[in-house]
Amino acid sequence: MLDPRRILVVKLADLGDLLTATPALRALRLRFPRAEITALVTPHTACLLDRNDAMDGVITFPKAMFDSVGDLLRPFAALRATGLAARLAWQLAWSRYDVVVLLHHLTTRSGTAKYRALVAASRAPVRVGLDNGTGTFLTHRAADAGFGARHEADYWLDVVGTLGAAHPAPRMELHLSTSEREHADARWYELGLESSNVVAIHPGSGTFSVARRWAPERFAAVGDALAADGLHVVLVAGPGEEQLVQRVRREMRAPCSVLEQIGTARELAAMLRGCRLFIGNDSGVMHCAAAVDAPVVAVFGLSNHRAWGPYPPDRHEVVRLDLPCSPCFYPPTGLGTPQGCGPRACLSELPPHSVIAAARRLLARNAELDEAHSVGHRGAVCGA
């Protein structure tokens, strides 16, 4: 029976992508409680794993430096990249991992070559990952049927499942400290708000694909409708999204608050954790909200909701138009384009009332669950 001493988990990706890997990390810890588990991640996402006891250590590596062939053709950039790659290869070989778990799709030739080299550098005898026909360098393979055939989180659970690892109730994890929670509560107090009556609306989508953004005036219409329901609307601005948020604010008739200059992803997650509802586009912020148990209404257009919708799906709502051309960004058969088509009908024709209806459904469902929990608690107390 497999009993590894050291396991390396590779997830060199953005914020939301790393969060989709956390259920698999927990499954590995449950299966191998005595193993030393290390995660290889990008520098800007490493903070999401702080306080997560599913792993024992984190190694960071600037994968983005290797994504552009043009950049690597510049002498200084090539020299620096070569040095960093050599250093990582030495570190992996010296660590003597028994198992390397690769949580990436092998979609492009260049990407497959990079991950093949990384896995080889680890010298691990057991090499685990997804296989779409190009994973011959892996010893344990889970089938890759294309983007969206499985949610990304479920794909990574399939991968660790080849080692006998499983999670009885998978969810994304982001562990906050007491001080982070207290700081968030203090900030809500400064704004004169209680997070339990807040609908957080994030009209941005990060910088990788601004084409994923639904129109500001439509977010404003959603905000006005929910404000009329008695909720307080707070607009969330990620880095560089301040002007976008101000545009939504100008379009709204109801009063609202703005949350900007938040700091780290963890500080934002701490603010979102107690919100009554989160509404936003496909983005890392959306996944942060889901990871701290905020109910999420996610607006999807050109990107693949079956792959990257809020997780677990049964606890949240996805609003989209079921068009024949959608998704065109990470469609089942390849990468697609992050900019979509010119008209982007998948978003331009999505009406505000669809998002408003989804928000009200989710609010009503959660109110029913809260009431059932309250009744059950009172019954337990009376029975005692």
Secondary structure, 3 states (H helix, E strand, C coil): CCCCCEEEEEECCCHHHHHHCHHHHHHHHHHCCCCEEEEEECCCCHHHHCCCCCCCEEEECCHHHHCCHHHHCCHHHHHHHHHHHHHHHHHHHHHCCCEEEECCCCCCHHHHHHHHHHHHHHCCCEEEEEECCCCCCCCEEEECCCCCCCCHHHHHHHHHHCCCCCCCCCCCCCCCCHHHHHHHHHHHHHCCCCHHHEEEEECCCCCCCHHHCCCHHHHHHHHHHHHHCCCEEEEECCCCCHHHHHHHHHHCCCCCEEECCCCCHHHHHHHHCCCCEEEEECCHHHHHHHHCCCCEEEECCCECHHHHCCCCHHHCEEECCCCCCCCCECCCCCCECCCCCCCCHHHHCCCHHHHHHHHHHHHHHHHHHHHHHHHHHHHHHHHC
